[in-house]
Amino acid sequence: MFGTSTEVPGLAPDLLVTDPTGWEPTTLLTGDRLDMLLDGAHERWQAEPHAAAALAWKVYTYWLALPAVLGWASARRVPLLRAPDVLMHFDDPRPLVTLGMRADVEVAVLPSDPLALAGLPQVRVVADEAALLAVLRRSLLDEHLTPLLDAIHRRVRVGKRTLMGSVASGIAYAVLRSADVLPGSSVDTIDVLLTTLGVADLIELVPGPTGQLEVQRKTCCLAFTLPDAKVCQGCCIK
């Protein structure tokens, strides 16, 4: 999914950043660098502050969660995306921000995984599926997204439910778009991940015109407030 032969806008070409020159830790987003993210969203979409924050969050959380979500879904391998271990830069004009992981980022695996016997210092072996999901939640949500959400709330008024709805929809879209190469049921995978993060009530999966599942949001990313108003597929605004 993330081979070096295919570039994925928003993520480092091979996910890992072996040369950190020009990259910064995402811990800085809870400080001065948050202005850069929010100002970038304002300039890109000419959005009001609350909409710029909602759209910046939507973009950021989609790219951030993708390696952990698809790592768990495809191989039960979860990179622990704590803010100090995720790097960013704003040099590529195509995505709002580009993210990558430190080369020594810790990866959680099950005891049955061959990596569990490899003796690598960055591999953390957890007891079972429940423990693997617990470390996914703790590293992605508690140690990364929650501090960023709090920092955004200190700058602009935008509801937590609105922001977390974008996390839920981003995860669901990621799984559905990768359904052809993921094992098991996409519906079950989405349900487990969203329940783990406490956001399962913020989206529904509904059949689309062709019978394929689509994401129906219960909150809005506020794109409809832009000067060039947009209504996303699955928007809760009719």
Backbone bond lengths (Angstrom), bond angles and torsions (degrees), N, CA, C in turn:
res aa  C-N    CA-C-N  psi(-1)  N-CA   C-N-CA  omega(-1)  CA-C   N-CA-C  phi
1 M - - - 1.459 - - 1.522 112.02 -
2 F 1.319 116.29 -33.91 1.450 120.26 -174.98 1.531 110.90 -125.68
3 G 1.330 115.55 41.12 1.463 119.14 178.51 1.519 111.23 -69.04
4 T 1.301 116.47 158.38 1.461 120.39 -177.63 1.519 112.50 -70.44
5 S 1.342 118.10 -11.87 1.458 119.55 -179.59 1.523 112.14 -76.51
6 T 1.310 117.74 -15.87 1.454 120.90 -178.45 1.520 109.10 -125.52
7 E 1.325 116.19 122.43 1.455 120.23 178.96 1.513 109.59 -84.25
8 V 1.314 115.98 133.88 1.458 122.06 178.20 1.522 107.09 -111.01
9 P 1.331 118.96 107.88 1.471 119.80 -179.47 1.522 110.40 -56.20
10 G 1.325 115.77 135.12 1.448 120.65 -178.84 1.508 113.51 101.38
11 L 1.356 116.60 -16.45 1.461 120.60 179.47 1.521 110.12 -128.47
12 A 1.334 115.97 148.31 1.457 120.34 173.51 1.528 109.20 -55.47
13 P 1.339 118.91 145.24 1.471 121.20 -172.22 1.520 114.98 -51.98
14 D 1.324 118.72 -38.25 1.464 119.78 178.70 1.528 111.24 -117.52
15 L 1.332 115.89 22.54 1.465 124.88 -179.42 1.520 113.33 71.98
16 L 1.331 117.46 -42.75 1.461 120.80 -178.27 1.520 110.60 -89.79
17 V 1.330 116.46 141.28 1.461 122.72 178.00 1.526 107.58 -103.50
18 T 1.315 116.18 103.23 1.469 119.96 -178.63 1.518 111.98 -82.49
19 D 1.328 117.37 -27.39 1.463 121.87 175.59 1.521 107.74 -118.86
20 P 1.326 118.32 104.71 1.465 120.77 -174.64 1.526 114.97 -78.17
21 T 1.326 117.86 4.41 1.458 120.01 179.06 1.534 109.78 -58.44
22 G 1.309 116.69 126.41 1.454 121.18 179.88 1.518 114.09 88.14
23 W 1.321 116.90 -5.24 1.465 121.24 178.18 1.521 109.28 -104.02
24 E 1.329 116.27 154.64 1.461 122.25 177.47 1.529 109.40 -130.87
25 P 1.329 117.48 150.50 1.472 118.78 177.07 1.527 110.56 -71.02
26 T 1.311 115.90 145.03 1.458 119.73 -177.79 1.522 112.62 -73.23
27 T 1.322 117.72 -5.42 1.467 119.75 171.11 1.532 110.81 -57.10
28 L 1.328 117.41 -26.75 1.468 121.29 -178.18 1.526 112.08 -68.60
29 L 1.336 117.05 -14.71 1.465 119.29 179.23 1.528 112.41 -70.79
30 T 1.311 117.68 -16.49 1.460 119.03 174.58 1.527 110.70 -86.10
31 G 1.342 116.48 5.04 1.460 122.63 177.02 1.518 111.00 -128.56
32 D 1.337 115.69 -131.46 1.458 120.80 -172.56 1.525 113.59 -65.70
33 R 1.315 118.43 -30.16 1.461 119.99 -175.96 1.529 112.48 -71.12
34 L 1.313 117.37 -13.30 1.462 118.62 175.72 1.527 110.41 -63.10
35 D 1.327 116.92 -35.51 1.462 119.88 177.10 1.523 110.93 -59.73
36 M 1.334 117.09 -38.97 1.456 120.03 179.86 1.519 110.97 -63.87
37 L 1.331 116.87 -41.92 1.458 120.58 178.95 1.524 111.31 -65.31
38 L 1.334 116.57 -47.47 1.454 120.34 -177.37 1.524 111.85 -71.03
39 D 1.334 117.01 -38.46 1.466 119.65 177.31 1.523 110.74 -65.55
40 G 1.334 116.39 -36.55 1.458 119.98 177.59 1.517 111.46 -62.69
41 A 1.330 116.13 -39.90 1.466 119.77 177.87 1.527 110.87 -67.74
42 H 1.324 116.81 -39.54 1.466 119.98 178.04 1.524 110.99 -61.80
43 E 1.330 116.80 -45.67 1.465 120.17 -177.96 1.524 111.43 -68.45
44 R 1.322 117.36 -37.40 1.456 121.17 -177.54 1.526 111.91 -67.57
45 W 1.336 115.57 -42.42 1.469 119.45 -173.22 1.522 113.65 -113.69
46 Q 1.360 117.21 1.26 1.468 120.39 -175.91 1.529 110.62 51.42
47 A 1.307 114.96 45.47 1.455 122.29 -173.13 1.526 111.14 -94.60
48 E 1.328 114.99 150.07 1.456 120.49 170.50 1.538 108.92 -65.46
49 P 1.342 117.91 158.40 1.464 119.52 -173.49 1.522 114.80 -52.78
50 H 1.330 118.30 -43.16 1.462 119.13 -177.40 1.528 110.92 -69.44
51 A 1.337 117.59 -36.49 1.462 120.21 178.19 1.524 111.00 -72.93
52 A 1.332 117.23 -37.82 1.464 120.19 176.86 1.524 110.45 -60.59
53 A 1.331 116.63 -41.56 1.462 120.34 178.78 1.519 110.89 -64.86
54 A 1.335 117.26 -43.04 1.465 120.73 -179.35 1.518 111.67 -64.67
55 L 1.324 117.35 -40.51 1.464 120.60 -178.69 1.525 111.18 -74.60
56 A 1.333 117.26 -37.93 1.467 119.96 175.91 1.527 110.16 -61.39
57 W 1.320 116.38 -43.96 1.466 121.42 177.68 1.523 110.93 -61.32
58 K 1.328 117.13 -43.58 1.467 121.58 -179.46 1.523 110.56 -58.55
59 V 1.317 117.02 -47.39 1.465 121.49 -179.86 1.523 110.37 -66.05
60 Y 1.320 116.27 -49.49 1.463 121.18 -175.62 1.523 111.45 -60.31
61 T 1.322 116.67 -48.19 1.464 119.45 -175.20 1.522 111.90 -69.27
62 Y 1.336 117.60 -30.16 1.467 119.13 177.53 1.522 110.36 -63.22
63 W 1.332 116.94 -52.32 1.469 119.80 -178.28 1.516 111.45 -67.29
64 L 1.339 116.58 -37.55 1.462 119.46 -179.15 1.522 111.42 -62.55
65 A 1.316 117.12 -48.35 1.461 120.74 -173.02 1.517 113.32 -74.09
66 L 1.323 117.42 -23.41 1.456 121.03 -170.68 1.532 114.12 -52.76
67 P 1.337 120.76 -49.59 1.471 118.88 -179.18 1.525 113.65 -62.42
68 A 1.329 117.93 -38.20 1.461 120.01 179.67 1.526 111.06 -71.93
69 V 1.331 115.92 -42.09 1.466 120.28 -178.45 1.519 110.70 -63.26
70 L 1.329 117.07 -51.38 1.455 119.51 -176.80 1.523 111.61 -78.50
71 G 1.325 118.17 -25.60 1.455 120.05 173.06 1.520 111.33 -63.61
72 W 1.339 114.78 -43.86 1.473 118.23 177.48 1.525 110.76 -67.59
73 A 1.321 116.59 -45.83 1.462 120.07 -174.63 1.521 112.81 -66.57
74 S 1.311 118.13 -33.45 1.463 120.82 -174.11 1.517 112.97 -92.68
75 A 1.345 118.08 -34.01 1.460 119.55 -170.14 1.520 114.51 -142.92
76 R 1.352 116.40 3.49 1.469 120.22 -175.54 1.524 110.51 55.12
77 R 1.333 115.10 40.20 1.459 122.31 172.76 1.521 107.69 -121.23
78 V 1.323 117.14 121.92 1.455 121.62 -171.85 1.526 110.39 -119.94
79 P 1.334 118.04 108.13 1.470 118.81 170.31 1.522 108.72 -67.54
80 L 1.314 117.02 133.24 1.459 121.78 -176.01 1.527 108.44 -87.37
81 L 1.318 114.69 102.89 1.460 121.60 -168.03 1.526 111.75 -88.65
82 R 1.323 116.21 52.94 1.455 119.92 172.33 1.530 109.00 -64.54
83 A 1.318 115.56 148.33 1.464 119.21 -175.13 1.539 113.36 -56.15
84 P 1.347 121.14 -39.90 1.469 118.57 179.88 1.533 113.27 -65.86
85 D 1.333 117.76 -21.15 1.462 120.91 -176.76 1.520 113.25 -97.47
86 V 1.331 116.82 0.86 1.458 121.36 176.13 1.523 107.96 -110.55
87 L 1.323 116.01 131.07 1.461 122.30 -177.68 1.526 109.88 -109.94
88 M 1.333 116.03 158.21 1.463 120.15 -177.73 1.523 110.12 -144.69
89 H 1.329 114.91 157.51 1.461 121.00 164.65 1.516 108.67 -149.37
90 F 1.333 115.21 162.26 1.460 121.46 -177.51 1.527 110.79 -117.51
91 D 1.327 117.43 22.80 1.457 121.39 -172.38 1.523 113.77 -81.66
92 D 1.323 118.19 -24.63 1.460 121.70 -178.86 1.535 108.25 -88.16
93 P 1.339 117.89 119.13 1.469 119.11 -176.23 1.529 114.28 -72.92
94 R 1.327 118.60 -11.35 1.469 119.75 -175.95 1.526 112.19 -73.77
95 P 1.330 119.31 -57.34 1.466 118.39 173.94 1.527 109.41 -86.57
96 L 1.297 116.53 162.28 1.461 120.56 175.97 1.517 110.55 -65.40
97 V 1.329 116.52 -37.15 1.459 123.05 179.67 1.525 107.41 -151.63
98 T 1.323 115.99 148.88 1.458 121.56 176.07 1.524 108.66 -111.17
99 L 1.322 116.41 133.17 1.462 121.68 -176.94 1.519 110.72 -118.98
100 G 1.301 115.73 149.74 1.459 122.34 174.06 1.516 108.90 -152.96
101 M 1.312 115.82 167.70 1.464 120.64 -179.36 1.519 110.28 -108.80
102 R 1.323 115.89 147.00 1.462 119.55 173.55 1.528 109.42 -57.88
103 A 1.322 116.11 149.30 1.456 120.10 -176.33 1.523 112.14 -63.36
104 D 1.319 117.74 -24.49 1.466 120.65 -179.94 1.526 111.95 -103.45
105 V 1.323 117.38 23.77 1.460 120.23 179.78 1.530 109.92 -56.82
106 E 1.315 116.37 139.10 1.460 120.82 -178.82 1.525 110.12 -74.93
107 V 1.321 116.50 139.24 1.460 122.71 179.86 1.523 108.23 -123.51
108 A 1.325 116.08 125.85 1.464 121.15 179.04 1.521 109.80 -91.73
109 V 1.337 116.27 136.98 1.463 121.71 -179.04 1.527 108.92 -139.41
110 L 1.327 115.11 166.37 1.462 121.86 176.17 1.528 110.95 -85.51
111 P 1.323 118.67 160.00 1.464 120.99 179.55 1.531 113.27 -59.12
112 S 1.323 118.36 -26.05 1.464 121.82 -179.01 1.523 113.46 -81.44
113 D 1.322 117.52 -7.99 1.465 121.46 -178.29 1.534 109.09 -74.58
114 P 1.342 118.41 135.74 1.477 119.77 176.51 1.523 113.04 -55.13
115 L 1.330 117.71 -29.49 1.463 119.56 178.37 1.525 111.96 -64.85
116 A 1.325 116.58 -22.74 1.462 119.56 -179.76 1.523 111.75 -63.84
117 L 1.329 116.87 -24.51 1.469 121.54 -179.30 1.523 113.07 -99.70
118 A 1.335 116.07 1.74 1.466 119.56 -172.79 1.523 113.25 -78.90
119 G 1.319 117.19 -19.05 1.463 119.50 179.37 1.506 114.37 73.07
120 L 1.329 118.00 20.27 1.462 121.18 -178.99 1.529 109.73 -80.72
121 P 1.332 117.56 136.11 1.468 119.77 -175.18 1.523 113.43 -64.85
122 Q 1.339 117.67 -25.39 1.461 119.53 -177.58 1.527 113.42 -88.77
123 V 1.329 117.85 1.19 1.461 121.40 179.54 1.525 109.39 -96.24
124 R 1.328 115.58 122.56 1.465 120.83 176.28 1.530 108.50 -107.60
125 V 1.304 116.11 122.65 1.460 121.55 179.25 1.527 107.91 -93.82
126 V 1.336 116.01 124.07 1.464 120.81 178.87 1.526 109.21 -109.44
127 A 1.300 116.46 164.66 1.470 120.75 -168.11 1.513 113.63 -68.98
128 D 1.332 117.33 -41.78 1.461 119.44 -171.27 1.521 110.08 -162.47
129 E 1.339 115.76 -174.57 1.466 121.26 -177.97 1.526 111.54 -60.27
130 A 1.319 116.80 -41.35 1.462 119.52 -179.29 1.526 111.07 -62.64
131 A 1.318 116.50 -40.82 1.463 120.04 178.86 1.517 111.38 -67.54
132 L 1.334 117.03 -35.04 1.457 120.39 178.93 1.526 110.50 -65.50
133 L 1.319 116.46 -43.81 1.462 119.92 177.47 1.527 111.10 -66.29
134 A 1.312 116.83 -33.58 1.465 119.99 179.46 1.524 111.42 -65.21
135 V 1.332 116.94 -41.30 1.468 118.14 179.52 1.524 110.74 -73.43
136 L 1.332 117.36 -29.08 1.467 119.89 173.99 1.522 109.58 -61.35
137 R 1.324 115.80 -48.99 1.468 119.54 -179.90 1.526 111.23 -62.30
138 R 1.315 116.33 -47.07 1.459 119.68 -175.11 1.529 111.52 -62.52
139 S 1.335 117.04 -44.73 1.463 119.94 -176.24 1.522 111.97 -74.30
140 L 1.328 117.35 -42.78 1.462 120.54 -176.75 1.520 112.00 -77.79
141 L 1.326 116.73 -47.87 1.463 120.32 -173.46 1.527 111.76 -89.82
142 D 1.320 116.49 -61.70 1.462 119.64 -171.99 1.523 112.55 -66.59
143 E 1.338 117.33 -38.77 1.460 120.82 -173.53 1.521 113.37 -99.64
144 H 1.331 118.19 2.12 1.461 119.26 -179.61 1.528 111.67 -137.17
145 L 1.335 116.24 -64.45 1.462 118.44 -172.04 1.532 113.02 -72.22
146 T 1.323 118.31 -38.22 1.464 119.50 -178.83 1.527 112.28 -62.95
147 P 1.335 120.65 -46.28 1.470 119.04 175.37 1.530 112.78 -61.61
148 L 1.342 117.54 -36.21 1.464 119.57 177.91 1.521 110.63 -67.77
149 L 1.322 117.17 -42.15 1.463 120.50 177.88 1.529 110.49 -59.64
150 D 1.323 116.60 -42.56 1.469 120.28 178.76 1.528 110.72 -63.05
151 A 1.326 116.89 -39.05 1.466 120.37 178.62 1.523 111.09 -65.35
152 I 1.328 117.14 -40.34 1.464 120.52 177.16 1.518 110.39 -62.76
153 H 1.320 116.90 -42.06 1.475 120.46 179.81 1.524 111.79 -63.10
154 R 1.311 117.48 -27.99 1.463 119.63 177.68 1.522 111.48 -73.08
155 R 1.346 116.98 -19.73 1.468 121.21 -177.99 1.522 113.13 -99.25
156 V 1.322 118.03 -33.62 1.460 120.08 -169.75 1.521 109.42 -151.61
157 R 1.319 116.03 151.55 1.464 120.98 179.93 1.527 109.26 -88.77
158 V 1.302 116.08 107.70 1.459 122.19 174.25 1.530 106.82 -151.33
159 G 1.331 116.74 135.51 1.450 120.70 -169.95 1.518 114.35 -70.68
160 K 1.332 115.72 146.39 1.462 121.12 177.49 1.521 110.47 -61.23
161 R 1.337 117.05 -40.45 1.459 120.08 -179.21 1.531 111.01 -61.92
162 T 1.330 116.49 -40.08 1.464 120.63 176.59 1.524 110.41 -59.31
163 L 1.317 116.60 -47.30 1.460 120.09 -176.98 1.527 111.74 -68.71
164 M 1.318 116.93 -44.43 1.454 118.76 -178.59 1.531 111.87 -69.55
165 G 1.327 117.23 -23.60 1.461 119.55 173.04 1.517 111.87 -61.47
166 S 1.331 116.67 -34.27 1.465 119.79 177.46 1.519 111.59 -70.60
167 V 1.329 117.42 -33.38 1.467 120.44 174.88 1.526 109.41 -62.76
168 A 1.339 116.06 -47.25 1.463 120.31 -179.00 1.520 111.33 -61.70
169 S 1.332 117.36 -46.70 1.466 119.69 -177.84 1.521 111.24 -68.45
170 G 1.340 117.49 -36.74 1.456 119.78 178.81 1.517 112.68 -62.98
171 I 1.318 116.72 -42.07 1.463 120.68 178.06 1.523 110.29 -64.90
172 A 1.328 116.61 -44.26 1.466 119.76 -179.64 1.526 111.14 -63.00
173 Y 1.336 117.37 -43.77 1.460 120.42 178.12 1.526 110.90 -61.56
174 A 1.332 116.85 -41.82 1.461 120.15 -178.74 1.517 111.35 -60.49
175 V 1.319 116.77 -43.37 1.462 120.49 -179.55 1.524 110.73 -68.91
176 L 1.317 117.64 -44.41 1.464 120.16 -178.73 1.525 111.41 -64.23
177 R 1.326 116.96 -39.05 1.461 120.28 -179.40 1.524 111.94 -69.78
178 S 1.313 117.14 -19.65 1.463 121.64 -179.39 1.520 112.21 -107.29
179 A 1.321 117.21 11.94 1.467 121.22 -171.75 1.521 112.72 -57.72
180 D 1.328 117.38 -33.75 1.466 120.24 -176.32 1.525 112.88 -66.50
181 V 1.339 116.89 -21.99 1.468 119.14 -176.54 1.525 112.46 -115.85
182 L 1.314 117.17 4.09 1.458 120.39 179.02 1.526 110.21 -101.36
183 P 1.318 117.22 142.76 1.468 119.36 175.73 1.518 111.23 -76.43
184 G 1.310 116.24 156.91 1.461 121.08 172.73 1.505 113.80 77.12
185 S 1.320 114.84 -171.03 1.460 123.55 -176.35 1.522 110.56 -85.07
186 S 1.331 116.54 127.70 1.469 120.62 176.57 1.517 110.73 -62.42
187 V 1.326 116.90 -38.54 1.461 120.52 179.99 1.524 110.39 -61.48
188 D 1.322 116.98 -46.18 1.467 120.54 -179.92 1.527 110.84 -65.42
189 T 1.335 116.46 -41.14 1.461 120.55 179.93 1.514 110.65 -61.10
190 I 1.322 116.93 -47.48 1.464 121.32 179.60 1.517 110.48 -62.10
191 D 1.318 116.98 -43.52 1.460 120.68 -178.51 1.528 111.39 -61.55
192 V 1.325 117.05 -43.88 1.465 120.40 -179.49 1.528 110.66 -63.97
193 L 1.324 116.58 -45.61 1.465 119.89 -177.60 1.523 111.61 -66.41
194 L 1.318 117.20 -45.25 1.461 119.25 -178.03 1.525 111.42 -69.55
195 T 1.322 117.23 -35.50 1.462 119.89 175.93 1.521 110.15 -65.28
196 T 1.312 117.13 -40.70 1.461 121.32 177.80 1.519 111.43 -57.63
197 L 1.331 116.65 -40.15 1.463 121.22 -177.38 1.527 112.79 -90.29
198 G 1.323 117.23 -1.07 1.453 120.44 177.43 1.509 114.88 73.26
199 V 1.350 117.38 28.80 1.467 120.42 -176.93 1.530 111.83 -127.04
200 A 1.317 117.31 19.21 1.466 120.45 -175.35 1.523 112.55 -65.33
201 D 1.326 117.61 -21.52 1.461 120.40 -177.85 1.521 113.25 -85.94
202 L 1.323 117.89 2.00 1.465 120.40 -173.40 1.520 114.13 -97.74
203 I 1.329 117.91 -6.19 1.465 120.98 175.16 1.521 108.79 -142.25
204 E 1.322 115.33 164.17 1.454 122.75 168.49 1.523 108.37 -130.37
205 L 1.311 116.22 151.24 1.457 121.72 172.01 1.524 107.68 -99.51
206 V 1.328 115.70 123.50 1.467 120.45 -176.13 1.527 108.66 -128.98
207 P 1.328 117.55 151.02 1.466 119.46 176.67 1.519 111.65 -70.57
208 G 1.326 116.01 133.48 1.454 121.07 177.17 1.520 111.66 -86.61
209 P 1.327 117.33 -175.47 1.465 121.63 -177.62 1.516 113.81 -58.64
210 T 1.346 116.53 -30.48 1.466 120.02 -178.81 1.523 112.18 -96.07
211 G 1.328 117.10 3.39 1.456 120.92 -178.83 1.508 114.20 93.83
212 Q 1.339 118.01 -14.31 1.450 120.95 177.67 1.522 110.04 -74.83
213 L 1.322 115.70 149.18 1.453 119.72 -178.96 1.524 111.75 -69.01
214 E 1.310 115.41 141.47 1.453 122.48 174.94 1.521 109.00 -128.55
215 V 1.320 115.16 160.30 1.460 121.58 -178.90 1.518 109.28 -93.75
216 Q 1.306 116.30 124.86 1.466 122.17 173.54 1.523 108.47 -108.96
217 R 1.323 115.43 113.45 1.461 119.82 -179.36 1.516 111.66 -78.56
218 K 1.335 114.95 153.58 1.462 121.04 173.06 1.527 111.17 -108.85
219 T 1.331 116.39 -1.90 1.465 122.09 173.72 1.521 107.64 -131.45
220 C 1.320 116.59 168.08 1.466 120.90 -175.29 1.522 110.32 -116.61
221 C 1.331 116.42 141.50 1.467 121.16 177.76 1.523 112.03 -82.32
222 L 1.330 117.57 -1.32 1.465 125.40 175.84 1.516 113.75 75.80
223 A 1.334 117.94 14.33 1.459 119.53 177.29 1.527 112.10 -64.27
224 F 1.326 116.97 -22.13 1.463 119.24 179.64 1.524 112.22 -68.81
225 T 1.347 117.88 -14.86 1.461 121.22 -179.64 1.521 112.64 -86.13
226 L 1.322 118.72 -4.28 1.455 121.51 -177.47 1.525 110.69 -69.30
227 P 1.349 117.53 154.97 1.470 119.55 175.24 1.525 112.02 -54.80
228 D 1.335 116.20 -40.12 1.459 121.47 171.18 1.523 106.37 -99.14
229 A 1.321 115.94 82.85 1.462 121.62 -168.85 1.517 112.11 -57.91
230 K 1.328 115.98 136.82 1.463 122.08 178.99 1.520 108.27 -124.67
231 V 1.321 115.64 141.04 1.455 121.43 171.86 1.522 106.56 -120.96
232 C 1.326 116.11 109.64 1.459 121.18 -173.71 1.525 110.53 -70.49
233 Q 1.322 115.63 155.15 1.458 120.18 171.01 1.524 108.27 -58.60
234 G 1.309 116.24 131.64 1.460 120.01 -178.83 1.514 114.65 82.50
235 C 1.343 117.87 9.18 1.462 120.31 -179.83 1.523 109.94 -64.40
236 C 1.330 115.67 147.46 1.460 120.12 178.91 1.523 111.86 -79.81
237 I 1.323 117.42 -10.23 1.465 121.10 177.96 1.519 109.07 -86.96
238 K 1.292 116.98 121.74 1.459 121.24 -177.55 1.531 110.00 -88.91
